[in-house]
Amino acid sequence: FYIFRSVDEDRKIEYKAAVKIQSWFRGCRVRAYLRYLNKMVIFIQKWWRGYQTRRYFRKMVETAYFIMKMNFYNEMAVRIQKRWRGYYVRKYIHNYYALKKYLEAISVNNEIVRNELQEYAEMKENEDKRKDLEKKEKEKKYQARKMHYLLSTEQIAGIYNSPFRKSPDPMELLLRKSKPLSHRRQQIKSPFAYELHDWPTCRRPPTFSTAQPLPPIGRQKPQGPFRDTAEVLRQRYKPLEPTLRVAASINSPLEKAREEMKKEEWRNRIHDNEFLPFSLYHKNEKYDPSIHRSGKYGQETYGIKHFREVQPEKWVADKDFQTVSPSIVLFEKFGKTYSRTGQIV
């Protein structure tokens, strides 16, 4: 037992030693192989990088040479085109002698225009001087007429005719030739400027001319938010519409006017059948629409979108509606003024 156990222990020691030797040897081989592979990889990378660099530089050199060659060709082409264009223009387009003659004509024309301008400037200056002299002479004459009272007489010498002078002053001669200014008569205003026939009478309201104006002669409608000329003139010259306060007598009370209106409505009433919407009396009757809400071609949007203008030619009666309540100034302006966009308010 002891012999087998010792042999087994020696065998384990020898096995471990053999494994260690084999691992060390294999490690040396692997490391040597890896070093060799690393050297080969580095060599291959250096060679590939050198190849890529040489190829890149070769392309760069070729590109630079191509660019230089194209620039040279372009420069030579520009020189050839410049020479040819200069020759063509000098020979077929711009004639030297014709240009010289043209410039000489321009210089002569400039000289003529310069002389004319000089003459015009001198004439203008002389005219201005003449106007100034005339203005001064006119002022002197006005002053002489205004100071005509300074004219010397046989008894007293004037200030412009001093006895210490050999000859009278030119102003003295001008005073002798001129006439004195006449004084304006002041118009006396009468205290009774307004006569009795000018007083306004309140018997009837004033009326304006209702004659139709002549149409415009060949005038086109201007662009923009402008109304028709005929419509504006009709709105401007339409007759005055007095309110009940103006139309009625000043002594008639409001209740009397209402009573007369009620009597007129009772006299002019067409039928006495009352409108009973919740009764069975009008069940089978067709509803008659209002004449103000319907027309010949269908229902109108009166009171919803717009309001119609007053058209007296379509009225049933000759008399207009009259209000029985006191008039409101703001409502009286309705349909008689204009807004900023040219529409009737």
C-alpha positions in Angstrom: 0.0 0.0 0.0 2.8 2.4 1.0 4.7 1.5 -2.2 1.7 2.1 -4.4 0.9 5.3 -2.7 4.4 6.6 -3.1 4.5 5.6 -6.7 1.2 7.3 -7.3 2.5 10.5 -5.7 5.7 10.4 -7.8 3.6 9.9 -10.9 1.5 13.0 -10.1 4.6 15.1 -9.5 6.1 13.9 -12.8 2.8 14.6 -14.6 2.6 18.1 -13.3 6.3 18.7 -14.3 5.6 17.4 -17.8 2.5 19.6 -18.1 4.5 22.7 -17.0 7.3 21.9 -19.5 4.8 21.4 -22.3 2.9 24.6 -21.5 6.2 26.6 -21.4 7.3 25.1 -24.7 3.9 25.7 -26.4 3.8 29.3 -25.0 7.3 29.9 -26.5 6.2 28.6 -29.9 2.9 30.6 -29.8 4.7 33.8 -28.8 7.3 33.3 -31.5 4.5 32.7 -34.1 2.6 35.8 -32.9 5.7 37.9 -33.1 6.2 36.7 -36.6 2.5 37.4 -37.6 2.7 40.8 -36.0 5.8 41.6 -38.0 4.1 40.4 -41.2 1.0 42.5 -40.5 3.1 45.6 -39.9 5.0 45.0 -43.1 1.8 44.5 -45.0 0.3 47.7 -43.5 3.4 49.7 -44.4 3.4 48.4 -47.9 -0.4 49.1 -48.4 -0.1 52.6 -46.9 2.8 53.4 -49.1 0.9 52.1 -52.1 -2.1 54.2 -51.3 0.0 57.3 -50.7 1.9 56.8 -54.0 -1.4 56.3 -55.8 -3.0 59.4 -54.1 0.0 61.6 -54.9 0.0 60.3 -58.5 -3.7 61.3 -58.8 -3.0 64.7 -57.3 -0.1 65.3 -59.7 -2.2 64.2 -62.6 -5.1 66.5 -61.5 -2.8 69.4 -61.0 -1.2 68.9 -64.4 -4.6 68.7 -66.0 -5.7 71.9 -64.3 -2.5 73.7 -65.3 -3.0 72.5 -68.9 -6.6 73.6 -69.0 -5.7 77.0 -67.6 -3.0 77.4 -70.2 -5.4 76.4 -72.9 -8.0 78.8 -71.6 -5.5 81.7 -71.4 -4.4 81.0 -74.9 -8.0 80.8 -76.2 -8.7 84.2 -74.5 -5.7 85.8 -76.2 -6.8 84.4 -79.6 -10.4 85.6 -79.1 -9.2 89.0 -77.9 -6.9 89.5 -80.9 -9.7 88.3 -83.3 -12.4 90.4 -81.8 -10.2 93.5 -81.8 -9.3 92.9 -85.5 -13.0 92.3 -86.4 -14.3 95.4 -84.5 -11.6 97.7 -85.9 -12.1 96.5 -89.5 -15.9 95.9 -89.8 -17.7 97.7 -86.9 -15.8 100.8 -85.7 -14.4 102.9 -88.5 -11.6 105.2 -87.2 -12.2 108.0 -89.8 -16.0 107.8 -89.3 -15.5 108.0 -85.5 -13.2 111.0 -85.9 -15.7 112.8 -88.1 -18.5 112.0 -85.6 -16.4 113.4 -82.7 -15.6 116.6 -84.8 -19.3 117.1 -85.5 -20.1 116.6 -81.8 -17.5 119.2 -80.8 -18.9 121.7 -83.4 -22.4 121.0 -82.1 -21.3 121.5 -78.5 -19.7 124.8 -79.4 -22.9 126.0 -81.1 -25.0 124.9 -78.1 -22.6 126.6 -75.8 -22.8 129.9 -77.7 -26.6 129.7 -77.8 -26.7 129.1 -74.0 -24.3 132.0 -73.5 -26.6 134.2 -75.5 -29.6 133.0 -73.7 -28.0 133.6 -70.3 -27.0 137.1 -71.4 -30.5 137.8 -72.7 -32.0 136.4 -69.5 -29.7 138.6 -67.4 -30.6 141.7 -69.4 -34.3 140.9 -69.1 -33.9 140.5 -65.3 -32.1 143.8 -65.1 -34.8 145.4 -67.2 -37.5 144.0 -65.0 -35.7 145.2 -61.9 -35.3 148.7 -63.4 -39.0 148.7 -64.3 -39.9 147.5 -60.8 -37.7 150.2 -59.2 -39.2 152.8 -61.6 -42.7 151.7 -60.7 -41.8 151.9 -57.0 -40.4 155.4 -57.5 -43.5 156.5 -59.3 -45.7 155.0 -56.5 -43.6 156.8 -53.9 -43.8 160.0 -55.9 -47.6 159.8 -56.1 -47.7 158.9 -52.5 -45.4 161.9 -51.5 -46.9 164.3 -53.9 -47.6 166.7 -51.0 -43.8 167.3 -50.9 -43.9 169.1 -54.3 -42.4 172.6 -54.2 -44.6 175.5 -54.8 -44.1 179.1 -55.9 -43.9 180.3 -52.3 -42.2 177.4 -50.5 -39.5 175.1 -52.0 -39.8 171.4 -51.4 -37.2 169.2 -49.7 -36.1 167.9 -53.1 -35.7 171.4 -54.5 -33.2 172.9 -52.2 -32.0 176.5 -53.1 -28.4 175.5 -52.3 -28.3 173.1 -55.2 -27.6 174.1 -58.8 -30.3 171.9 -60.2 -33.4 170.2 -58.7 -33.3 166.6 -57.6 -34.7 164.0 -60.0 -37.3 163.1 -57.5 -38.6 166.7 -57.8 -39.0 166.3 -61.5 -40.8 163.0 -60.9 -43.1 164.6 -58.4 -44.0 167.2 -61.0 -44.9 164.6 -63.6 -46.8 162.2 -61.3 -50.4 162.6 -60.1 -51.4 162.3 -56.4 -53.0 159.2 -55.1 -56.8 159.4 -54.7 -58.3 158.4 -51.4 -60.6 155.5 -51.3 -64.1 156.3 -50.2 -65.1 154.3 -47.2 -68.4 152.5 -47.7 -70.7 153.2 -44.8 -72.6 150.1 -43.9 -76.3 150.6 -43.4 -77.7 149.4 -40.1 -80.6 148.0 -42.0 -78.6 145.7 -44.3 -81.3 143.2 -44.6 -84.5 144.4 -46.1 -87.9 143.1 -45.4 -88.1 141.2 -48.7 -85.0 139.2 -47.6 -86.7 137.8 -44.5 -87.4 134.1 -44.9 -91.0 133.0 -45.0 -92.1 129.7 -43.4 -95.2 129.1 -45.5 -93.6 126.2 -47.3 -90.3 124.4 -47.2 -87.6 125.4 -49.8 -87.4 123.3 -52.9 -84.4 122.4 -54.9 -84.1 121.9 -58.6 -85.3 118.5 -59.6 -84.3 118.8 -63.3 -82.3 115.8 -64.5 -78.6 116.8 -65.1 -77.0 116.2 -68.5 -75.1 112.9 -68.8 -71.3 113.1 -68.8 -69.6 113.4 -72.2 -67.5 110.3 -72.9 -66.3 110.0 -69.3 -65.1 106.6 -68.1 -65.8 105.4 -64.7 -62.8 105.9 -62.4 -61.3 102.8 -60.8 -61.9 102.4 -57.1 -64.9 102.4 -54.7 -66.7 105.3 -56.4 -70.4 105.5 -57.0 -72.1 106.3 -60.3 -72.2 110.1 -61.1 -75.9 110.0 -61.9 -76.7 108.3 -58.6 -74.6 110.8 -56.6 -76.3 113.8 -58.4 -79.7 112.3 -57.8 -78.9 111.8 -54.1 -77.5 115.4 -53.9 -80.4 117.1 -55.7 -83.3 115.1 -54.4 -86.2 117.1 -52.9 -86.3 118.0 -49.2 -88.2 115.6 -47.0 -89.7 117.6 -44.1 -90.5 115.8 -40.9 -93.9 115.8 -39.3 -92.8 118.6 -36.9 -92.0 120.8 -39.9 -94.9 119.7 -42.2 -97.6 120.1 -39.5 -98.8 123.4 -38.2 -97.0 124.7 -35.1 -100.3 125.1 -33.3 -101.6 121.6 -33.9 -100.8 119.2 -31.0 -99.4 115.8 -31.4 -102.6 114.0 -30.4 -104.5 115.8 -33.2 -102.1 114.6 -35.8 -102.4 111.0 -34.5 -106.1 111.2 -34.6 -106.1 112.4 -38.2 -103.8 109.6 -39.2 -106.1 107.0 -37.5 -109.0 108.4 -39.4 -107.2 108.3 -42.7 -106.1 104.6 -42.0 -109.7 103.7 -41.2 -111.0 105.4 -44.3 -108.4 103.8 -46.6 -108.5 100.3 -45.1 -109.0 97.6 -47.7 -110.5 94.8 -45.7 -111.6 94.2 -42.1 -110.6 90.6 -41.7 -108.2 90.3 -38.8 -105.2 88.1 -39.1 -105.7 85.2 -36.7 -102.7 82.9 -37.0 -103.8 80.4 -34.2 -107.4 80.0 -35.4 -108.8 77.6 -38.0 -110.2 80.5 -40.0 -107.2 80.8 -42.3 -106.2 77.1 -42.3 -107.0 76.4 -45.9 -106.0 79.8 -47.2 -102.6 80.3 -48.9 -100.4 82.8 -47.2 -99.8 86.0 -49.3 -96.3 87.2 -48.9 -95.6 90.9 -48.3 -95.0 93.0 -51.4 -91.9 94.5 -49.7 -90.3 91.0 -49.1 -90.9 89.5 -52.6 -90.5 90.5 -56.1 -91.2 89.4 -59.7 -88.3 86.9 -59.7 -88.4 85.6 -56.2 -88.1 86.6 -52.6 -85.9 89.6 -51.7 -83.6 89.9 -48.8 -85.1 93.1 -47.6 -84.3 93.8 -44.0 -81.8 90.9 -43.7 -78.8 91.8 -45.9 -79.6 95.3 -47.2 -82.3 98.0 -47.3 -83.9 99.3 -50.4 -83.7 102.9 -51.5 -86.8 105.0 -51.4 -88.4 104.9 -54.9 -91.4 107.2 -55.1 -92.4 105.9 -58.5 -93.4 102.5 -57.0 -95.5 103.9 -54.2 -99.2 102.9 -54.0 -100.3 106.3 -52.8 -98.9 109.7 -53.7 -98.5 110.7 -50.0 -95.4 109.6 -48.1 -95.5 108.0 -44.7 -95.5 110.4 -41.8 -94.2 109.8 -38.3 -96.5 110.7 -35.4 -93.7 110.6 -32.8 -91.2 113.4 -32.3 -88.4 113.2 -34.9 -84.9 112.0 -34.0 -82.0 113.9 -35.5 -79.8 110.8 -35.9 -82.5 108.9 -37.8 -83.2 111.8 -40.1 -79.7 111.6 -41.5 -80.3 108.0 -42.7 -79.9 107.7 -46.5 -78.7 111.3 -46.8 -75.0 111.2 -45.9 -72.1 109.2 -47.2 -69.5 107.1 -45.4 -65.7 107.0 -46.1 -66.1 104.3 -48.7 -68.7 106.3 -50.7 -71.7 104.3 -49.6 -75.0 105.8 -48.4 -75.3 105.7 -44.7 
